[in-house]
Amino acid sequence: MLEKTLKSIEPFTSNVEKNSRFCIGCGEPATKLVKYSTEGAIIIEKYCEKCANAIEASSSLKDRS
């Protein structure tokens, strides 16, 4: 399994994106693009605010270890 490293969390830039995407964590409408880097590639996943915040919090906990 590839290890993903959080690269950034960004808001969607248009209402069209917001209205046509769903969070892969919970199925609610997505509002954030979460970018990960992994072995020479960038992975972009879509999340709602709540799930994106949980990912960010989880990532910052790992950074402190």
N, C-alpha and C positions, 0 to 999 in steps of 0.2 A: 504494500500500500504506500502511495506517495505521501510524504509529509508536507502539509500546507502550512505556510507562514503568513500570518495576517499582514497585508501590505497597506490597505487603506479601507475606510468606510466613507462613502460619499452619498449625498442625496441624489435622487433622480433629477434630471435637468428639465423634464417637460411633463405636463399633465398626461400626455398620451402614454408615456412610460408608466406612470403611476396607475392609470386606469386599466392597463393591459397586462400587469404582472402580479404574481402572487408569491408570498413568502414561502421558501422551501422548508422553513422550519415549522410553520403552523398553518399555512394556507390563507392567512389574512392578506389583504392588499399590501404589496411590497412598496416601500418608500426609499430603500437604501440599496446601493450596489456595494457589495463587500468583495474586495479584491484580495486574492491570495497569490503568493508566488510559490512555485514548486518546480524544482529541477528544470529551469530554463523556460518555464511557461507561466502565464498569468491566468488564473481561474477567476471568473466573475460569477458571483451568486447573488440572488435577489432576496432580501429579507425585509420584514416589517421593522418598525422602530424598536419594539420590545426585544425581538430576537437579535437585532444588530447590536443593541446595548449589551445583551448577555454575552455575545461573542466578544465584544470589545473588553468587557470586564474579565472574561475568562482569559483572554490573551494577555492582559496586563498582569494578571496573577501569575501566569507562566513566566513573564519577563522578570518578575521579582525573585523567582526561584534560583 
